[in-house]
């Protein structure tokens, strides 16, 4: 093992996920010399290799199966589909490889120095890089950006094994278990549950909170839950997993409900989806002035600057919401701050999408959040049952919801549940960020017949004259 002599770089970025590589590309475009360090051979991070991209590839395959089944409503009947797991796995891996090659090419085009290895701070201006060949290199940097992401939280009573999966190992798609328990009713658990259920697993959900997707408005969740109950074997709420035991063909799971009722069940596999923890350990942060909180998240200010004046942090390592697009936005803010520009991370509407069937998407203020903060709001809703386009698609299980400031009629938030909701939420983000009023939405012509029309109709509901829903304005 050898250690090379010190080298210098104006900007060192640790982690090449959406936050890290976006920051690196932006900084290079603005003329900075950048060194980007990551364990993978090409940029992409968890999102590309173990999260967003592979899961959405598999979700699309599951959606095709669902659409084939739903086609019976249109008088179209298919033979029972045949699953080729090897081919599906190759398709997923091919998507990842193509995107990785593209990001690698973009890195080279921008003349970014890319190092495959692990970085550790020696102090506030030096980092030791251990490369995959075990050689080491010390980099002297002026500024650094931490973008090392997060990893799944595990249960102490459930070490990973052939029968106990994490969100990462579940995407490896080794086989389709006959029965699958998912511990956690958040977005990741529900998305992966939807995949396996469509492929034939009897999927059960165990959620310790009173409802799935805690924190999301109940009127949106209720529509999703109604459909999931037809897809999943069971959804158990207020349920705590107390023990797991390996048995010859699976896992014996003990659980206890809030009312004290206990149960024992056997599953072929168990998938743990109880959240993610930041990758803030083993980075040598103790050798810098960077501060972390009790949960391991790095503390940053509005410029994404840590307590160390030389080190910034973006993405999952800085806390909720742990979303790729939030990390990318933060990466740009950090670069602008490094360059001395007047910039802060202060978005009004970070969109969230749950890629289930139907999808849930929301941005800005939610009804749940408004209730917690005692904020006065008005709500306008348009059910997709009154949408001609939803009816033509046989997908009337949807709702469009506007959160409105009663004093100014400004849009504070938008919520959607329905097929393709994630593709529609950007209009809501733009409306909230630009301080648009509900009258602005009402006066913006939307194409007919489309699902996006439901946003227009929700605005018209607010004024009491939606053409397709009779809801006179009270008072």
C-alpha positions as CSV (number, residue, x, y, z in Angstrom):
1,X,0.0,0.0,0.0
2,X,1.5,3.3,-1.1
3,X,0.5,6.9,-0.4
4,X,1.1,9.4,-3.1
5,X,2.4,12.9,-2.5
6,X,-0.2,15.6,-1.8
7,X,-2.2,16.9,-4.7
8,X,-4.5,19.9,-4.7
9,X,-8.0,20.6,-5.9
10,X,-10.1,23.7,-5.6
11,X,-13.3,21.7,-5.0
12,X,-13.5,18.2,-3.7
13,X,-16.9,16.4,-3.8
14,X,-17.5,13.2,-1.8
15,X,-20.3,11.1,-3.3
16,X,-21.4,11.0,-6.9
17,X,-25.2,10.6,-6.5
18,X,-27.7,13.1,-7.8
19,X,-26.5,15.7,-5.3
20,X,-22.8,15.1,-5.9
21,X,-22.6,14.8,-9.6
22,X,-25.0,17.7,-10.2
23,X,-22.8,19.9,-8.0
24,X,-19.7,18.6,-9.8
25,X,-21.2,19.2,-13.3
26,X,-22.5,22.7,-12.4
27,X,-19.2,23.7,-10.8
28,X,-17.2,22.5,-13.8
29,X,-19.6,24.4,-16.2
30,X,-18.9,27.5,-14.2
31,X,-15.2,27.1,-14.5
32,X,-14.1,25.3,-11.3
33,X,-11.6,22.5,-11.2
34,X,-13.4,19.6,-9.6
35,X,-12.4,16.2,-8.1
36,X,-15.3,13.8,-7.6
37,X,-14.9,10.7,-5.4
38,X,-17.2,7.7,-5.2
39,X,-17.1,4.0,-4.6
40,X,-18.7,3.2,-7.9
41,X,-16.9,3.2,-11.3
42,X,-19.2,5.9,-12.6
43,X,-21.5,8.6,-11.1
44,X,-25.1,7.8,-10.2
45,X,-25.2,6.9,-6.5
46,X,-27.9,5.0,-4.7
47,X,-30.6,6.5,-7.0
48,X,-29.1,5.0,-10.1
49,X,-27.7,1.7,-8.8
50,X,-29.9,0.7,-5.9
51,X,-33.0,3.0,-5.8
52,X,-34.9,5.3,-8.1
53,X,-33.9,3.9,-11.5
54,X,-34.0,0.1,-10.9
55,X,-37.2,0.3,-8.9
56,X,-39.0,2.3,-11.5
57,X,-37.8,-0.1,-14.2
58,X,-39.4,-3.0,-12.2
59,X,-42.5,-0.9,-11.4
60,X,-43.1,-0.3,-15.1
61,X,-43.0,-4.1,-15.7
62,X,-45.5,-4.5,-12.8
63,X,-47.7,-1.8,-14.4
64,X,-47.7,-3.7,-17.7
65,X,-49.1,-6.8,-15.9
66,X,-51.7,-4.7,-14.2
67,X,-52.8,-3.0,-17.4
68,X,-53.1,-6.4,-19.1
69,X,-55.4,-7.6,-16.4
70,X,-57.4,-4.3,-16.4
71,X,-57.8,-4.5,-20.2
72,X,-60.7,-6.9,-19.6
73,X,-62.9,-3.8,-18.9
74,X,-62.3,-2.8,-22.6
75,X,-63.2,-6.3,-23.9
76,X,-59.6,-7.2,-24.4
77,X,-58.4,-10.5,-23.0
78,X,-54.8,-11.7,-22.9
79,X,-53.4,-15.1,-22.1
80,X,-51.8,-15.4,-18.7
81,X,-48.5,-13.6,-18.9
82,X,-45.2,-15.5,-18.7
83,X,-42.5,-14.0,-16.5
84,X,-38.9,-14.3,-17.5
85,X,-37.0,-13.1,-14.4
86,X,-33.6,-13.4,-16.1
87,X,-34.7,-11.2,-19.0
88,X,-36.3,-8.6,-16.7
89,X,-33.2,-8.6,-14.5
90,X,-31.1,-8.0,-17.6
91,X,-33.4,-5.2,-18.7
92,X,-33.0,-3.5,-15.3
93,X,-29.2,-3.9,-15.4
94,X,-29.1,-2.6,-18.9
95,X,-30.9,0.6,-18.0
96,X,-28.5,1.2,-15.1
97,X,-25.5,0.5,-17.3
98,X,-26.6,2.9,-20.1
99,X,-27.2,5.7,-17.6
100,X,-23.9,5.1,-15.9
101,X,-22.1,5.2,-19.2
102,X,-23.8,8.5,-20.0
103,X,-22.8,10.0,-16.7
104,X,-19.3,8.8,-17.1
105,X,-19.0,10.4,-20.5
106,X,-20.4,13.7,-19.2
107,X,-17.8,13.6,-16.4
108,X,-15.0,13.2,-18.9
109,X,-16.4,15.9,-21.2
110,X,-16.3,18.3,-18.3
111,X,-12.7,17.4,-17.5
112,X,-13.7,16.4,-13.9
113,X,-11.2,14.3,-12.1
114,X,-13.1,11.2,-11.1
115,X,-11.6,8.9,-8.4
116,X,-13.1,5.5,-7.6
117,X,-12.5,5.0,-3.9
118,X,-13.3,6.1,-0.4
119,X,-12.5,9.5,1.1
120,X,-11.8,10.4,4.7
121,X,-11.1,13.9,6.1
122,X,-7.7,14.4,7.8
123,X,-8.6,18.0,8.6
124,X,-10.6,20.9,7.2
125,X,-8.5,21.1,4.1
126,X,-7.1,17.6,3.5
127,X,-8.7,14.3,2.7
128,X,-7.1,10.9,2.3
129,X,-8.5,8.9,-0.7
130,X,-8.2,5.1,-0.5
131,X,-8.6,3.8,-4.1
132,X,-10.0,0.4,-5.0
133,X,-6.4,-0.9,-5.7
134,X,-5.7,-0.1,-2.0
135,X,-3.3,2.8,-2.9
136,X,-3.8,6.1,-1.1
137,X,-3.7,9.7,-2.1
138,X,-3.9,12.8,-0.1
139,X,-5.9,15.7,-1.6
140,X,-5.5,19.3,-0.4
141,X,-8.8,21.1,-1.1
142,X,-10.0,24.7,-0.8
143,X,-13.7,23.7,-0.5
144,X,-15.5,20.4,-0.2
145,X,-19.1,19.2,-0.6
146,X,-20.4,16.2,1.3
147,X,-22.9,14.2,-0.7
148,X,-22.4,10.6,0.6
149,X,-26.1,9.8,0.8
150,X,-27.8,7.2,3.0
151,X,-28.4,3.5,3.4
152,X,-31.4,1.4,4.6
153,X,-32.0,1.0,8.3
154,X,-31.9,-2.5,9.5
155,X,-33.6,-4.2,12.5
156,X,-31.3,-5.6,15.2
157,X,-33.6,-8.7,15.5
158,X,-33.5,-9.2,11.7
159,X,-29.9,-9.4,10.2
160,X,-30.0,-9.6,6.4
161,X,-30.0,-13.1,5.0
162,X,-31.4,-15.1,2.1
163,X,-34.9,-14.7,3.7
164,X,-34.6,-11.2,5.1
165,X,-34.2,-8.4,2.5
166,X,-33.4,-4.7,2.5
167,X,-34.7,-2.3,-0.2
168,X,-31.4,-2.8,-1.9
169,X,-31.3,-6.6,-2.0
170,X,-35.0,-6.7,-2.9
171,X,-34.1,-5.0,-6.2
172,X,-31.7,-7.8,-7.1
173,X,-34.7,-9.8,-8.1
174,X,-33.4,-13.2,-7.1
175,X,-36.8,-14.9,-7.2
176,X,-40.5,-14.3,-6.5
177,X,-41.4,-15.5,-3.0
178,X,-44.8,-17.1,-2.5
179,X,-45.3,-14.9,0.6
180,X,-43.6,-11.6,1.5
181,X,-43.9,-9.5,4.6
182,X,-42.9,-5.9,4.3
183,X,-42.1,-4.2,7.6
184,X,-42.9,-0.5,7.0
185,X,-45.8,1.1,5.1
186,X,-43.8,4.1,3.7
187,X,-43.3,4.9,0.1
188,X,-40.4,2.4,-0.5
189,X,-42.2,-0.5,1.1
190,X,-45.4,0.2,-0.8
191,X,-43.6,0.5,-4.1
192,X,-41.6,-2.7,-3.7
193,X,-44.7,-4.4,-2.4
194,X,-46.6,-3.4,-5.5
195,X,-43.9,-4.9,-7.7
196,X,-43.8,-8.3,-5.9
197,X,-47.6,-8.5,-5.6
198,X,-48.1,-8.0,-9.3
199,X,-45.6,-10.8,-9.9
200,X,-47.5,-13.2,-7.7
201,X,-46.3,-12.8,-4.2
202,X,-48.8,-12.7,-1.4
203,X,-47.7,-9.4,0.1
204,X,-48.5,-8.4,3.7
205,X,-47.7,-5.0,5.1
206,X,-47.0,-4.4,8.8
207,X,-46.9,-0.7,9.8
208,X,-46.4,0.5,13.4
209,X,-48.3,3.8,12.8
210,X,-52.1,4.1,12.5
211,X,-51.9,4.5,8.7
212,X,-49.7,3.8,5.7
213,X,-47.7,6.7,4.4
214,X,-47.6,8.6,7.7
215,X,-47.7,12.3,7.2
216,X,-49.4,12.2,3.8
217,X,-53.0,13.6,3.7
218,X,-55.5,10.9,4.5
219,X,-57.9,11.8,1.6
220,X,-55.1,11.0,-0.8
221,X,-53.9,7.9,1.0
222,X,-57.5,6.5,1.4
223,X,-57.8,6.2,-2.4
224,X,-54.5,4.4,-2.7
225,X,-55.2,2.1,0.2
226,X,-58.6,1.1,-1.2
227,X,-56.8,-0.2,-4.3
228,X,-53.9,-1.7,-2.4
229,X,-56.3,-3.8,-0.4
230,X,-57.3,-5.6,-3.6
231,X,-53.6,-6.2,-4.5
232,X,-52.0,-7.0,-1.1
233,X,-52.9,-10.0,1.1
234,X,-53.2,-7.8,4.1
235,X,-52.3,-4.4,5.5
236,X,-51.9,-4.4,9.3
237,X,-51.6,-1.1,11.1
238,X,-50.5,-0.2,14.6
239,X,-48.4,-3.3,14.5
240,X,-45.0,-3.8,16.0
241,X,-42.7,-6.7,14.9
242,X,-41.4,-8.2,18.2
243,X,-39.3,-11.1,16.9
244,X,-38.1,-12.9,13.8
245,X,-36.8,-16.5,13.6
246,X,-35.2,-18.3,10.7
247,X,-37.0,-21.5,9.8
248,X,-36.1,-24.0,7.1
249,X,-38.2,-22.4,4.3
250,X,-38.5,-18.8,5.5
251,X,-39.0,-16.6,8.6
252,X,-41.4,-17.0,11.5
253,X,-42.5,-13.5,12.6
254,X,-44.0,-12.5,15.9
255,X,-46.0,-9.3,16.1
256,X,-48.1,-7.3,18.5
257,X,-50.8,-4.8,17.7
258,X,-51.5,-1.6,19.7
259,X,-54.5,-3.3,21.3
260,X,-52.3,-6.0,22.7
261,X,-53.2,-8.7,20.3
262,X,-50.3,-10.9,19.3
263,X,-49.7,-13.1,16.3
264,X,-47.2,-15.5,14.8
265,X,-47.0,-16.0,11.0
266,X,-44.6,-17.6,8.6
267,X,-43.4,-16.0,5.4
268,X,-41.0,-17.1,2.8
269,X,-39.3,-13.7,2.9
270,X,-39.3,-10.5,4.9
271,X,-38.4,-7.1,3.5
272,X,-37.3,-4.4,6.0
273,X,-38.4,-0.9,4.9
274,X,-38.3,1.3,8.0
275,X,-36.3,4.2,6.6
276,X,-32.8,5.2,5.8
277,X,-29.8,6.5,7.8
278,X,-27.2,9.0,6.6
279,X,-23.8,7.9,5.6
280,X,-22.0,10.3,7.9
281,X,-19.9,7.8,9.7
282,X,-16.3,6.8,8.8
283,X,-15.7,10.1,7.0
284,X,-13.3,11.6,9.4
285,X,-15.8,14.4,10.3
286,X,-14.3,14.4,13.8
287,X,-11.2,15.8,12.3
288,X,-13.1,18.8,11.0
289,X,-15.6,21.3,12.5
290,X,-18.6,19.7,10.9
291,X,-21.4,19.0,13.3
292,X,-24.0,16.2,13.2
293,X,-27.2,15.8,15.1
294,X,-28.3,12.9,17.3
295,X,-29.6,11.0,14.2
296,X,-26.3,11.4,12.3
297,X,-27.5,14.1,9.9
298,X,-25.0,16.8,9.1
299,X,-26.1,20.3,10.2
300,X,-26.1,22.9,7.5
301,X,-27.4,26.4,7.0
302,X,-29.4,27.9,4.2
303,X,-26.4,27.9,1.9
304,X,-25.8,24.2,2.7
305,X,-22.6,25.3,4.6
306,X,-21.7,23.1,7.6
307,X,-20.2,24.4,10.9
308,X,-16.8,24.1,9.1
309,X,-16.3,27.1,6.7
310,X,-14.6,24.9,4.1
311,X,-17.2,22.1,4.0
312,X,-20.7,22.0,2.5
313,X,-23.2,19.2,2.6
314,X,-26.2,18.2,0.3
315,X,-28.7,15.5,-0.1
316,X,-29.7,12.7,2.2
317,X,-26.9,13.3,4.6
318,X,-28.5,16.7,5.5
319,X,-31.9,15.2,6.4
320,X,-35.5,15.0,5.2
321,X,-36.9,14.9,2.7
322,X,-34.4,12.3,1.3
323,X,-35.2,12.8,-2.3
324,X,-32.9,12.8,-5.4
325,X,-34.3,16.1,-6.8
326,X,-33.9,17.9,-3.5
327,X,-30.2,16.7,-3.4
328,X,-29.6,18.0,-7.0
329,X,-31.1,21.4,-6.1
330,X,-29.0,21.6,-3.0
331,X,-25.9,20.8,-5.0
332,X,-26.5,23.8,-7.2
333,X,-27.0,26.1,-4.2
334,X,-23.8,24.8,-2.6
335,X,-21.8,25.6,-5.7
336,X,-23.3,29.0,-6.0
337,X,-22.5,29.7,-2.4
338,X,-18.9,28.6,-2.9
339,X,-18.6,31.0,-5.8
340,X,-19.8,33.8,-3.6
341,X,-23.2,34.3,-5.2
342,X,-26.3,35.4,-3.2
343,X,-28.1,32.1,-2.9
344,X,-30.1,30.1,-0.3
345,X,-31.9,26.8,-0.2
346,X,-35.4,28.0,0.5
347,X,-37.9,26.2,-1.8
348,X,-41.6,26.6,-1.2
349,X,-42.5,23.3,-2.9
350,X,-40.4,20.2,-2.9
351,X,-42.4,17.6,-4.8
352,X,-42.8,14.1,-3.4
353,X,-44.1,11.2,-5.5
354,X,-45.1,7.7,-4.3
355,X,-44.8,5.5,-7.4
356,X,-47.6,3.1,-6.4
357,X,-50.7,2.4,-8.4
358,X,-52.3,4.8,-8.2
359,X,-49.5,7.3,-7.7
360,X,-49.6,10.0,-5.0
361,X,-47.8,13.3,-5.6
362,X,-47.8,16.5,-3.5
363,X,-45.9,19.7,-3.0
364,X,-45.9,22.7,-0.8
365,X,-48.1,22.9,2.3
366,X,-50.2,19.8,3.0
367,X,-53.5,19.7,4.9
368,X,-51.8,17.6,7.6
369,X,-49.0,20.1,8.0
370,X,-51.4,23.0,8.1
371,X,-53.4,21.4,10.9
372,X,-50.2,20.8,13.0
373,X,-49.2,24.4,12.5
374,X,-52.7,25.8,13.0
375,X,-52.7,27.6,9.7
376,X,-55.9,28.7,8.2
377,X,-56.4,27.2,4.7
378,X,-59.1,26.6,2.2
379,X,-59.3,23.4,0.2
380,X,-60.7,22.8,-3.3
381,X,-61.0,19.2,-4.6
382,X,-61.9,17.7,-7.9
383,X,-62.6,13.9,-7.9
384,X,-61.4,12.1,-11.0
385,X,-64.8,10.3,-11.2
386,X,-66.0,13.5,-12.9
387,X,-63.1,13.6,-15.3
388,X,-63.9,12.4,-18.9
389,X,-60.2,11.5,-19.5
390,X,-60.1,9.4,-16.3
391,X,-63.2,7.6,-17.4
392,X,-61.8,6.8,-20.8
393,X,-58.8,5.3,-19.1
394,X,-60.9,3.4,-16.6
395,X,-58.9,5.1,-13.9
396,X,-61.4,7.2,-12.0
397,X,-59.7,6.3,-8.7
398,X,-58.1,9.8,-8.3
399,X,-58.3,13.2,-6.7
400,X,-56.8,16.6,-7.3
401,X,-56.6,18.9,-4.3
402,X,-55.5,22.5,-3.9
403,X,-54.4,24.1,-0.6
404,X,-55.2,27.8,-0.7
405,X,-54.5,30.8,1.5
406,X,-58.0,32.2,2.3
407,X,-56.6,35.8,2.6
408,X,-54.7,36.1,-0.7
409,X,-56.1,33.1,-2.6
410,X,-52.5,32.1,-3.3
411,X,-51.7,28.4,-3.9
412,X,-49.9,27.0,-0.9
413,X,-49.9,23.4,-1.9
414,X,-51.1,20.8,-4.4
415,X,-51.9,17.1,-3.8
416,X,-52.8,14.5,-6.4
417,X,-53.6,10.8,-6.3
418,X,-54.3,8.9,-9.5
419,X,-52.7,7.2,-12.5
420,X,-49.7,9.4,-13.6
421,X,-50.0,11.8,-10.7
422,X,-46.2,12.1,-10.6
423,X,-46.1,13.5,-14.1
424,X,-48.7,16.2,-13.2
425,X,-47.2,17.6,-10.0
426,X,-44.7,19.9,-11.7
427,X,-47.5,22.3,-12.5
428,X,-48.3,22.6,-8.8
429,X,-44.6,23.2,-8.0
430,X,-44.5,26.0,-10.5
431,X,-47.7,27.5,-9.2
432,X,-46.6,27.5,-5.5
433,X,-43.0,28.7,-6.3
434,X,-44.3,31.6,-8.3
435,X,-47.0,32.7,-5.8
436,X,-49.7,31.9,-8.4
437,X,-53.3,32.4,-7.2
438,X,-56.2,30.0,-7.7
439,X,-57.5,32.5,-10.2
440,X,-54.3,32.1,-12.2
441,X,-54.9,28.4,-12.5
442,X,-58.6,29.0,-13.4
443,X,-57.6,31.4,-16.2
444,X,-55.0,29.1,-17.6
445,X,-56.4,27.0,-20.5
446,X,-55.8,23.3,-20.0
447,X,-56.0,20.8,-22.9
448,X,-59.1,18.6,-23.2
449,X,-59.5,15.7,-22.6
450,X,-56.5,15.3,-20.2
451,X,-56.0,14.5,-16.6
452,X,-54.2,17.8,-16.2
453,X,-57.7,19.4,-16.6
454,X,-58.5,18.3,-13.1
455,X,-56.1,21.0,-11.8
456,X,-58.2,23.6,-13.7
457,X,-61.4,22.1,-12.5
458,X,-60.2,22.1,-8.9
459,X,-59.6,25.8,-9.3
460,X,-63.0,26.3,-10.7
461,X,-64.5,24.3,-7.8
462,X,-63.0,26.9,-5.5
463,X,-65.1,29.6,-7.2
464,X,-68.2,27.4,-7.3
465,X,-68.5,26.9,-11.0
466,X,-66.8,23.8,-12.2
467,X,-68.6,22.7,-15.4
468,X,-68.4,19.0,-14.5
469,X,-69.0,19.1,-10.7
470,X,-71.8,21.0,-9.1
471,X,-70.4,22.5,-5.9
472,X,-71.9,26.0,-5.4
473,X,-69.7,28.3,-3.5
474,X,-71.0,28.6,0.1
475,X,-71.8,32.1,1.3
